Amino acid sequence: MIGQVTNSLGSIEYEEDVIASIVGLCTMECYGVVGMAAKNAHDGLWELMKFENLKKGVIVKNINNMLQVNLFIIIEHGTKIPIVANNIIQKVKYTIEFYTDLKVSTITVNVQGLRV
């Protein structure tokens, strides 16, 4: 369990995979993002993940009831990296807090490569 929201009707517990899937889908909607990157364990290379495996490019941690999100992405060549990263940060923070009521403390965007 990565987070829990409790109200008068009961409680909702969120698993890490659920939050990672939300973050992955939200990130792919941003302009300039080609895909998520996942590290290939046996040779240390980064590879572009298919649409089904978006959560593999996301690491979510819960520290003091606040989420810390690390994203590993591949962006399109010719886009401005700071602008794309800022759009991702704003969209991911808004989406998580709006849909789950969990609070986000930090979002780190790691650009692992460019694709032509």
KOLLOLO-402857 format. One record per atom (N, C-alpha, C, O, CB): atom name; x, y negated, z. Coordinates in steps of 0.02 Angstrom, whole numbers, plus 32768, in hexadecimal, padded with zeros to 4 digits. Glycine has a CB too. Example, Ala and Ser with C-alpha at 12.3 -4.5 7.8 and 13.67 -1.06 7.14 Angstrom:
BEGIN
at/c1/c2/c3
N/8294/811C/8186 $
CA/8267/80E1/8186 $
C/8294/80A5/8186 $
O/82C8/80A6/81A7 $
CB/8235/80E0/81C4 $
N/8282/8070/8162 $
CA/82AC/8035/8165 $
C/8285/7FFE/818A $
O/829E/7FC7/8192 $
CB/82C0/801E/811E $
END
This chain:
BEGIN
at/c1/c2/c3
N/802A/803B/8000 $
CA/8000/8000/8000 $
C/802C/7FC2/8000 $
O/805A/7FBB/8029 $
CB/7FD0/8000/803D $
N/801F/7F95/7FD2 $
CA/8046/7F58/7FCD $
C/8023/7F1C/7FEC $
O/8044/7EEB/7FFF $
CB/8056/7F49/7F83 $
N/7FE1/7F1F/7FF2 $
CA/7FBC/7EE7/800F $
C/7F77/7EFC/8023 $
O/7F5C/7F2E/800B $
CB/7FB9/7EAE/7FDE $
N/7F59/7ED5/8050 $
CA/7F16/7EE4/8069 $
C/7EF1/7EA4/8074 $
O/7F0C/7E73/808F $
CB/7F18/7F0F/80AA $
N/7EB1/7EA3/805F $
CA/7E85/7E6A/806A $
C/7E4A/7E83/8093 $
O/7E2A/7EB4/8081 $
CB/7E6E/7E4A/8026 $
N/7E3B/7E61/80CA $
CA/7E05/7E75/80F6 $
C/7DD3/7E3C/80FC $
O/7DE6/7E02/8104 $
CB/7E1F/7E89/813B $
N/7D92/7E4D/80F8 $
CA/7D5D/7E1C/8104 $
C/7D27/7E3C/812E $
O/7D32/7E73/8149 $
CB/7D40/7E00/80C1 $
N/7CEE/7E1C/8134 $
CA/7CB9/7E36/8160 $
C/7C9A/7E77/8147 $
O/7C7C/7E9C/816E $
CB/7C83/7E02/8167 $
N/7CA1/7E86/8107 $
CA/7C83/7EC2/80EA $
C/7CB2/7EFF/80EC $
O/7C9B/7F37/80E6 $
CB/7C6F/7EB5/80A4 $
N/7CF2/7EF3/80F5 $
CA/7D22/7F29/80F6 $
C/7D66/7F12/80DF $
O/7D77/7ED7/80E5 $
CB/7D0B/7F62/80CA $
N/7D8E/7F41/80C6 $
CA/7DD1/7F2F/80B1 $
C/7DE1/7F50/806D $
O/7DC5/7F84/805C $
CB/7E05/7F44/80E6 $
N/7E0F/7F31/8049 $
CA/7E27/7F49/8009 $
C/7E72/7F51/800E $
O/7E94/7F22/8022 $
CB/7E13/7F1A/7FCE $
N/7E8B/7F8C/7FFD $
CA/7ED2/7F98/7FFD $
C/7EEB/7F9E/7FB5 $
O/7ECD/7FC1/7F8D $
CB/7EE3/7FD8/8025 $
N/7F22/7F7B/7FA6 $
CA/7F3E/7F7B/7F63 $
C/7F7F/7FA2/7F62 $
O/7FAA/7F9A/7F8E $
CB/7F4A/7F33/7F4A $
N/7F86/7FCE/7F31 $
CA/7FC4/7FF3/7F27 $
C/7FF3/7FC9/7EFA $
O/7FDD/7F9D/7ED6 $
CB/7FB7/8039/7F08 $
N/8033/7FD9/7EFD $
CA/8065/7FB5/7ED6 $
C/8058/7FBB/7E8B $
O/8062/7F8B/7E66 $
CB/80AA/7FCF/7EE7 $
N/8042/7FF6/7E75 $
CA/8035/8001/7E2D $
C/7FFD/7FD4/7E13 $
O/8000/7FBE/7DDA $
CB/8024/804A/7E20 $
N/7FCB/7FC7/7E3C $
CA/7F93/7F9D/7E27 $
C/7FAA/7F55/7E1D $
O/7F9B/7F37/7DEA $
CB/7F5A/7FA0/7E5C $
N/7FCF/7F3B/7E4D $
CA/7FE8/7EF7/7E47 $
C/8019/7EF2/7E0D $
O/8018/7EC1/7DE8 $
CB/800A/7EE0/7E88 $
N/8044/7F24/7E04 $
CA/8074/7F24/7DCD $
C/8051/7F25/7D89 $
O/8067/7F05/7D5A $
CB/80A4/7F60/7DD3 $
N/801A/7F4A/7D84 $
CA/7FF4/7F4C/7D45 $
C/7FD4/7F09/7D36 $
O/7FD4/7EF3/7CFD $
CB/7FBF/7F83/7D48 $
N/7FB9/7EE9/7D69 $
CA/7F9B/7EA6/7D60 $
C/7FD0/7E75/7D4A $
O/7FC5/7E4E/7D1C $
CB/7F7A/7E8E/7DA2 $
N/800A/7E77/7D69 $
CA/8041/7E49/7D58 $
C/8059/7E57/7D10 $
O/8065/7E28/7CEA $
CB/807B/7E51/7D8A $
N/8061/7E97/7CFE $
CA/8078/7EA8/7CBB $
C/8048/7E90/7C85 $
O/805E/7E74/7C53 $
CB/8081/7EF2/7CB5 $
N/8007/7E9C/7C8E $
CA/7FD6/7E85/7C5D $
C/7FD4/7E39/7C58 $
O/7FD0/7E1D/7C21 $
CB/7F90/7EA0/7C70 $
N/7FD7/7E19/7C90 $
CA/7FD6/7DD0/7C92 $
C/8014/7DB3/7C6F $
O/800F/7D81/7C4B $
CB/7FD3/7DB7/7CDB $
N/804D/7DD2/7C7A $
CA/808C/7DBA/7C5B $
C/808A/7DC2/7C0F $
O/80A1/7D96/7BEB $
CB/80C8/7DE0/7C78 $
N/806F/7DFA/7BF8 $
CA/806C/7E06/7BB0 $
C/803F/7DD5/7B8B $
O/8045/7DCC/7B4E $
CB/8055/7E4C/7BA2 $
N/8011/7DB4/7BAF $
CA/7FE5/7D82/7B90 $
C/8009/7D3F/7B85 $
O/7FF0/7D15/7B60 $
CB/7FA8/7D78/7BBB $
N/8042/7D36/7BA4 $
CA/8066/7CF6/7B9F $
C/808A/7CF1/7B5C $
O/80A5/7D22/7B42 $
CB/8098/7CEF/7BD9 $
N/808B/7CB4/7B41 $
CA/80AC/7CA7/7B01 $
C/80F7/7CB3/7B07 $
O/8117/7C9D/7B38 $
CB/809E/7C60/7AE9 $
N/8114/7CD4/7AD6 $
CA/815C/7CDF/7AD3 $
C/8173/7D20/7AF1 $
O/81AC/7D34/7AE7 $
CB/817E/7CA8/7AF5 $
N/8148/7D44/7B15 $
CA/815B/7D83/7B34 $
C/8150/7DBB/7B01 $
O/8118/7DC4/7AE9 $
CB/8134/7D90/7B76 $
N/8184/7DE1/7AF3 $
CA/8180/7E19/7AC5 $
C/816E/7E58/7AEA $
O/8147/7E81/7AD1 $
CB/81C2/7E23/7A9E $
N/8188/7E61/7B27 $
CA/817A/7E9D/7B4D $
C/819D/7E9C/7B90 $
O/81C3/7E6E/7BA0 $
CB/818D/7EDB/7B27 $
N/8190/7ED0/7BB6 $
CA/81B0/7ED9/7BF6 $
C/81EE/7F04/7BEC $
O/81F2/7F2C/7BBD $
CB/817F/7EFB/7C2A $
N/821F/7EFA/7C17 $
CA/825D/7F21/7C11 $
C/8263/7F50/7C4C $
O/8253/7F3E/7C85 $
CB/829B/7EF2/7C0E $
N/827B/7F8C/7C3F $
CA/8289/7FBC/7C75 $
C/82CF/7FD7/7C6C $
O/82E5/7FE3/7C34 $
CB/8254/7FF6/7C75 $
N/82F0/7FE1/7CA3 $
CA/8334/7FF9/7CA0 $
C/8335/8045/7C96 $
O/8315/806A/7CBB $
CB/835B/7FE7/7CE0 $
N/8359/805A/7C63 $
CA/8361/80A1/7C57 $
C/8396/80BB/7C88 $
O/83D0/80A5/7C85 $
CB/8376/80B0/7C0C $
N/8383/80E7/7CB4 $
CA/83AE/80FA/7CEC $
C/83EE/811D/7CD7 $
O/8422/8110/7CF4 $
CB/8388/8127/7D1A $
N/83EC/8148/7CA5 $
CA/8428/816F/7C97 $
C/845D/814B/7C6E $
O/8497/815E/7C72 $
CB/8415/81AD/7C74 $
N/844C/8117/7C48 $
CA/8481/80F3/7C24 $
C/8483/80A9/7C34 $
O/84AC/8085/7C16 $
CB/8478/80FD/7BDB $
N/8458/8090/7C61 $
CA/845C/804B/7C78 $
C/8445/8018/7C44 $
O/8453/7FDC/7C4C $
CB/84A1/803B/7C8B $
N/8422/802D/7C11 $
CA/840A/7FFE/7BDF $
C/83C2/7FE9/7BEE $
O/839C/800D/7C0D $
CB/840E/801E/7B99 $
N/83B2/7FAC/7BD6 $
CA/836D/7F94/7BDE $
C/8347/7FA6/7BA0 $
O/8360/7F9E/7B68 $
CB/836B/7F47/7BEB $
N/8309/7FBD/7BA8 $
CA/82E1/7FD0/7B6E $
C/829D/7FAD/7B71 $
O/8283/7FA0/7BA7 $
CB/82D9/801C/7B6A $
N/8282/7FA0/7B37 $
CA/8241/7F80/7B30 $
C/820B/7FB3/7B40 $
O/8209/7FE9/7B23 $
CB/8237/7F63/7AE9 $
N/81DE/7FA1/7B6F $
CA/81A9/7FCF/7B83 $
C/816C/7FC6/7B58 $
O/815C/7F8E/7B43 $
CB/8198/7FC5/7BCD $
N/8149/7FFC/7B4B $
CA/810B/7FFB/7B25 $
C/80D3/7FDF/7B51 $
O/80DC/7FD6/7B8D $
CB/80F9/8042/7B0B $
N/809A/7FD1/7B32 $
CA/8062/7FB2/7B54 $
C/804A/7FDC/7B8F $
O/8032/7FC0/7BC1 $
CB/8029/7FA7/7B23 $
N/804F/801F/7B8B $
CA/8036/804A/7BC0 $
C/8061/8047/7BFE $
O/8049/8057/7C35 $
CB/8033/8092/7BA7 $
N/80A0/8034/7BF8 $
CA/80D0/8036/7C30 $
C/80E5/7FF1/7C47 $
O/8120/7FE7/7C59 $
CB/810D/805D/7C1C $
N/80B8/7FC1/7C47 $
CA/80CA/7F7D/7C59 $
C/80E1/7F77/7CA2 $
O/810A/7F4B/7CB1 $
CB/8090/7F50/7C4D $
N/80C8/7FA1/7CCD $
CA/80DA/7F9B/7D14 $
C/8121/7FAF/7D23 $
O/813A/7FA1/7D5A $
CB/80AB/7FC4/7D3D $
N/8144/7FCF/7CF4 $
CA/8189/7FE4/7D01 $
C/81BA/7FA9/7CFF $
O/81F2/7FAF/7D16 $
CB/819F/8018/7CCF $
N/81A5/7F71/7CE3 $
CA/81CF/7F35/7CE3 $
C/81BF/7F06/7D1C $
O/81D4/7ECC/7D1B $
CB/81C6/7F11/7CA1 $
N/819A/7F1E/7D4E $
CA/8184/7EF4/7D86 $
C/8197/7F16/7DC8 $
O/818C/7F52/7DD2 $
CB/8137/7EE8/7D82 $
N/81B3/7EEE/7DF5 $
CA/81C0/7F06/7E39 $
C/819A/7ED8/7E69 $
O/81A2/7E9B/7E67 $
CB/820E/7F07/7E49 $
N/8170/7EF6/7E93 $
CA/8148/7ECF/7EC3 $
C/815A/7EE5/7F09 $
O/815C/7F21/7F18 $
CB/80FB/7ED9/7EB5 $
N/8167/7EB4/7F34 $
CA/8176/7EC2/7F7B $
C/8148/7E98/7FA7 $
O/8136/7E60/7F94 $
CB/81C1/7EB4/7F8B $
N/8137/7EB2/7FE1 $
CA/810F/7E8D/8011 $
C/813B/7E7E/804D $
O/8150/7EAB/8071 $
CB/80CF/7EB5/8026 $
N/8148/7E3D/8057 $
CA/8171/7E27/8090 $
C/8149/7DF3/80B6 $
O/8139/7DBE/809B $
CB/81B6/7E0B/8079 $
N/8139/7E02/80F4 $
CA/8112/7DD5/8120 $
C/80CF/7DC3/8101 $
O/80BA/7D89/8102 $
CB/8139/7D96/812E $
N/80AC/7DF5/80E5 $
CA/806A/7DED/80C5 $
C/806B/7DBD/808A $
O/8037/7DA0/8079 $
CB/8038/7DD5/80F8 $
N/80A4/7DB4/806C $
CA/80AB/7D8C/802F $
C/80CD/7DB7/7FFA $
O/80FD/7DDB/800A $
CB/80D3/7D49/803C $
N/80B5/7DB4/7FBC $
CA/80D1/7DDD/7F88 $
C/810D/7DBB/7F68 $
O/810E/7D7E/7F5D $
CB/809D/7DEC/7F53 $
N/8140/7DE2/7F5A $
CA/8179/7DCC/7F32 $
C/8179/7DF6/7EF2 $
O/8179/7E33/7EF5 $
CB/81BD/7DD3/7F5A $
N/8178/7DD3/7EBA $
CA/8173/7DF5/7E79 $
C/81B2/7DE8/7E51 $
O/81C8/7DAF/7E4A $
CB/8134/7DDD/7E52 $
N/81D0/7E1D/7E36 $
CA/8209/7E18/7E09 $
C/81F3/7E35/7DC6 $
O/81DB/7E6D/7DC2 $
CB/8248/7E3E/7E24 $
N/81FB/7E0D/7D91 $
CA/81E8/7E21/7D4D $
C/8227/7E28/7D22 $
O/8255/7E00/7D27 $
CB/81B7/7DEF/7D2D $
N/8228/7E5B/7CF9 $
CA/825E/7E66/7CCA $
C/823F/7E66/7C84 $
O/8219/7E94/7C73 $
CB/8286/7EA9/7CD8 $
N/824E/7E32/7C5D $
CA/822B/7E2A/7C1D $
C/825C/7E23/7BE3 $
O/8297/7E17/7BEC $
CB/81FE/7DED/7C20 $
N/8240/7E2B/7BA8 $
CA/8264/7E1D/7B69 $
C/823A/7DE9/7B45 $
O/81FE/7DF2/7B3D $
CB/826E/7E5F/7B3D $
N/825B/7DB3/7B2F $
CA/8235/7D7E/7B0E $
C/8248/7D78/7AC5 $
O/8279/7D95/7AAD $
CB/8242/7D3B/7B32 $
N/821F/7D53/7AA1 $
CA/8228/7D49/7A5A $
C/8260/7D16/7A4E $
O/8264/7CE3/7A70 $
CB/81E6/7D31/7A39 $
N/828A/7D25/7A1D $
CA/82C0/7CF8/7A0C $
C/82A3/7CB6/79F3 $
O/8274/7CB5/79CC $
CB/82EF/7D18/79D6 $
N/82C0/7C7F/7A09 $
CA/82AA/7C3D/79F3 $
C/827C/7C1A/7A23 $
O/826C/7BDF/7A19 $
CB/8289/7C43/79B1 $
N/8266/7C3C/7A57 $
CA/823B/7C1B/7A89 $
C/8267/7BFF/7AC0 $
O/829F/7C17/7ACC $
CB/8207/7C4D/7AA6 $
N/824E/7BCC/7AE2 $
CA/8274/7BAD/7B18 $
C/8269/7BD5/7B58 $
O/8231/7BD9/7B72 $
CB/825F/7B63/7B21 $
N/829F/7BF1/7B71 $
CA/829B/7C1F/7BAA $
C/827E/7BFD/7BE8 $
O/8253/7C1B/7C08 $
CB/82E0/7C3A/7BBA $
N/8292/7BC0/7BFB $
CA/8275/7BA2/7C38 $
C/822A/7B96/7C33 $
O/8206/7B9E/7C64 $
CB/8298/7B60/7C47 $
N/8213/7B84/7BF8 $
CA/81CB/7B78/7BEF $
C/81A4/7BB9/7BF3 $
O/8170/7BBC/7C13 $
CB/81BE/7B55/7BAC $
N/81BD/7BEE/7BD3 $
CA/819C/7C2F/7BD5 $
C/819B/7C49/7C1D $
O/8168/7C62/7C34 $
CB/81C0/7C62/7BA6 $
N/81D3/7C44/7C40 $
CA/81D7/7C5C/7C85 $
C/81A8/7C36/7CB3 $
O/8187/7C54/7CDE $
CB/821F/7C56/7C9F $
N/81A4/7BF4/7CAB $
CA/8178/7BCC/7CD4 $
C/812E/7BDE/7CC7 $
O/8107/7BE2/7CF6 $
CB/8183/7B81/7CC6 $
N/811C/7BEA/7C88 $
CA/80D7/7BFE/7C78 $
C/80C7/7C41/7C98 $
O/8090/7C4B/7CB2 $
CB/80CE/7C02/7C2C $
N/80F7/7C6F/7C96 $
CA/80EC/7CB1/7CB5 $
C/80E2/7CAA/7D00 $
O/80B4/7CC8/7D1C $
CB/8128/7CE0/7CA6 $
N/810C/7C83/7D20 $
CA/8107/7C7B/7D69 $
C/80C3/7C5E/7D7C $
O/80A3/7C78/7DAB $
CB/813F/7C4D/7D82 $
N/80AD/7C2B/7D5A $
CA/806D/7C0C/7D6A $
C/8033/7C3C/7D5F $
O/8006/7C40/7D88 $
CB/8063/7BCC/7D41 $
N/8034/7C5F/7D26 $
CA/7FFD/7C8C/7D16 $
C/7FFA/7CC8/7D44 $
O/7FC4/7CDB/7D5A $
CB/8003/7CA3/7CCE $
N/8033/7CE5/7D54 $
CA/8035/7D20/7D80 $
C/801E/7D0D/7DC6 $
O/7FF6/7D30/7DE4 $
CB/807C/7D3E/7D83 $
N/8036/7CD5/7DE0 $
CA/8022/7CBF/7E23 $
C/7FD7/7CB3/7E27 $
O/7FB6/7CCA/7E55 $
CB/8048/7C7F/7E36 $
N/7FBC/7C8F/7DF6 $
CA/7F74/7C81/7DF5 $
C/7F4C/7CC2/7DF0 $
O/7F1B/7CCA/7E15 $
CB/7F63/7C52/7DBA $
N/7F5F/7CEE/7DC3 $
CA/7F39/7D2C/7DB8 $
C/7F38/7D58/7DF6 $
O/7F03/7D71/7E09 $
CB/7F57/7D53/7D7D $
N/7F72/7D62/7E16 $
CA/7F73/7D8D/7E51 $
C/7F49/7D6E/7E89 $
O/7F21/7D91/7EA8 $
CB/7FBC/7D97/7E69 $
N/7F53/7D2E/7E96 $
CA/7F2F/7D0F/7ECD $
C/7EE4/7D0A/7EC0 $
O/7EBC/7D0F/7EEE $
CB/7F4B/7CCA/7EDB $
N/7ED0/7CFF/7E81 $
CA/7E89/7CF9/7E70 $
C/7E65/7D3C/7E74 $
O/7E2F/7D41/7E91 $
CB/7E81/7CDC/7E2B $
N/7E83/7D70/7E57 $
CA/7E61/7DB1/7E53 $
C/7E68/7DDD/7E91 $
O/7E3C/7E06/7E9E $
CB/7E7B/7DD6/7E18 $
N/7E9D/7DD5/7EB7 $
CA/7EA8/7E03/7EF0 $
C/7EA5/7DE1/7F34 $
O/7E9F/7E04/7F66 $
CB/7EE9/7E25/7EE8 $
N/7EA9/7DA0/7F37 $
CA/7EAD/7D7A/7F77 $
C/7EED/7D87/7F9D $
O/7EF1/7D77/7FD9 $
CB/7E72/7D8C/7FA2 $
N/7F20/7DA4/7F7D $
CA/7F61/7DAD/7F9D $
C/7F8B/7D6E/7F8D $
O/7F84/7D51/7F58 $
CB/7F85/7DEE/7F83 $
N/7FB5/7D5A/7FBA $
CA/7FDF/7D1F/7FB1 $
C/8023/7D32/7F94 $
O/803F/7D66/7FA6 $
CB/7FE8/7CFA/7FF4 $
N/803C/7D08/7F68 $
CA/807C/7D14/7F47 $
C/80AE/7CE0/7F60 $
O/80A1/7CA4/7F5F $
CB/8075/7D10/7EF9 $
N/80E8/7CF8/7F77 $
CA/811B/7CC9/7F8F $
C/814C/7CB8/7F57 $
O/815A/7C7D/7F4C $
CB/8141/7CE6/7FCA $
N/8166/7CE9/7F33 $
CA/8196/7CDC/7EFE $
C/8189/7D08/7EC2 $
O/8173/7D41/7EC8 $
CB/81DE/7CE5/7F17 $
N/8198/7CEC/7E88 $
CA/8196/7D12/7E49 $
C/81D8/7D04/7E26 $
O/81E8/7CCA/7E18 $
CB/8158/7CFE/7E1C $
N/81FD/7D38/7E17 $
CA/823D/7D32/7DF5 $
C/8237/7D51/7DB0 $
O/8224/7D8B/7DA9 $
CB/8276/7D53/7E1D $
N/8247/7D2A/7D7D $
CA/8244/7D42/7D38 $
C/828C/7D4E/7D20 $
O/82B4/7D1F/7D1E $
CB/821E/7D0F/7D08 $
N/829B/7D8C/7D0F $
CA/82DD/7D9F/7CF5 $
C/82D6/7DAE/7CAB $
O/82B4/7DDD/7C97 $
CB/82FA/7DDD/7D1B $
N/82F6/7D85/7C82 $
CA/82F4/7D8F/7C3A $
C/832D/7DBF/7C29 $
O/8368/7DAF/7C31 $
CB/82FA/7D4C/7C12 $
N/831B/7DFB/7C11 $
CA/834C/7E2F/7C04 $
C/8363/7E31/7BBB $
O/8395/7E51/7BAB $
CB/8330/7E72/7C16 $
N/833F/7E0E/7B90 $
CA/8354/7E0E/7B4A $
C/8328/7DE4/7B1E $
O/82F2/7DCD/7B33 $
CB/8357/7E54/7B30 $
N/833F/7DDB/7AE1 $
CA/831A/7DB6/7AAD $
C/830C/7DE6/7A74 $
O/8334/7E12/7A65 $
CB/8341/7D77/7A94 $
N/82D3/7DDD/7A55 $
CA/82C1/7E07/7A1C $
C/82AF/7DDA/79E1 $
O/8288/7DAB/79E8 $
CB/8286/7E37/7A2D $
N/82CC/7DEA/79A8 $
CA/82C0/7DC3/796C $
C/8280/7DDA/794C $
O/826C/7DBF/7918 $
CB/82FA/7DC9/793A $
END
